Amino acid sequence: MKPRHAATLALVGWYLMMPPMLGGNPPIYETPRPDLGAPLERWTVADTFDTASQCIAALASVREVPKNLDARTLTAEQLAQMQKSKKGLWASSDQCVVSDDPRLKGKKLTIVSPPK
């Protein structure tokens, strides 16, 4: 492998990405849901990782939902806390995406700094 190729490979990382949400905004208060049809460039980068395995582990973590959770009984404050923590209700739509994915080429991404 030539040195210039090694430098290129070192820049490749992984993004944990969340789709944009539909609904839940005034004046129509429908249940929020992920917009899975949105182009990847509109998704939000929730976190970044050096390897696919790190990203997949983080994805599994955000998909953990408390047992017997009934979203209909959550207060607005509890729902907001759950959304802020990125756990649960909509995390099943999140994806790990390699940083050099052609769908992201030349696009400006929205990156949210995760709490560390």
N, C-alpha and C positions, 0 to 999 in steps of 0.2 A: 504494500500500500504506500502510495506516495504521501509525503508529509502534508501537502495541501488537503488531501482527502481526510486525513486524521483530524485536522483542524475543523473541517466541516462537520464531521461526525460528532465532535465534542460539543457542538452547539445545539444538537438535537436534544430536546427534552419532551416532557409530557405535560399536558394541560388537563385538569379536571374541569370540565365545562358543564354549565347549567343552561338549559334552554330559556328563552324569554317566556314570560307568563302572559296568558290571555285572561281577560275578565277580572272581576274584583275591583274595578275602578268605577267611580261615579260617572254618569248617573245610573248605570246598569250594574247592580250588585250581584252578578252571577258568580258562581263558585270559580275561583282561580284555577287554571289548569295550564300545564306546559304547552307551548307552541312548538310541537315536534316538527312542523313543516317549515319552520324558520330556517333560513340559511345559516350555516355554522358561524359565519362572521357576526351574526347578531347575538350569538350565545355569549354568556359571561364566563370568563376564566375565574374559577373559584380558588384555584391553587395551582402551583407548578411543581413538577417533580423531575428528578434526574433520570429515573427509570420507569418503565411500564409497570413493574411489580409494585413500586411505591405508590403509583397512581391507583392501581387496582385495589391495593390495601386501603387507601383513603376512601375510595368509592364504596367499598364494602362497609366502612365505618359510618359514612353518612347515610347509608341505606338502613342502618339499624333503627328500628322503631320500637318503642316500648310495647310490650305485649298487651293485648286487649285495649289498644288505643281506639277510641271512638271519636273521630274528628268532629262529629256533630255536637259533642258535649264540651268542646274546648271554648274557653272564653277568648275574646279578641286578643287579650294580652298574652295568653298561652300560645295562641296561633302565631302571633307576631314573634314571640321568643323562639318558637320552633323553626319558623322561616329564617330568622336571623342566624340560628345555629346551623342552618342548611341540613338539618337532620329530618328524615322522615317523609312526610307526605308526598313531596314531589321529587325526592332524590332518585327515585327509580328511573327517572328520565335523564339523569346526569350521565356523562360519558367521559372516558379517557380518550384524548386525541393527541397524536404525535404532533409536535410543534411544527414540523415541516410538511404537514398535510397540505396537499395542493389546494384544498378549499379555503385555506387561510392565507395563501400566498398574496402578499401585498395589501392585506386588510388590517385596519386598525382595530385591535381587540380591546374589550372592556375587561380590565383585570381588577378583581376585588382582592385586597390584601387580607388573607385569613388571619384570625387571631392566633398568636403563637404563645 
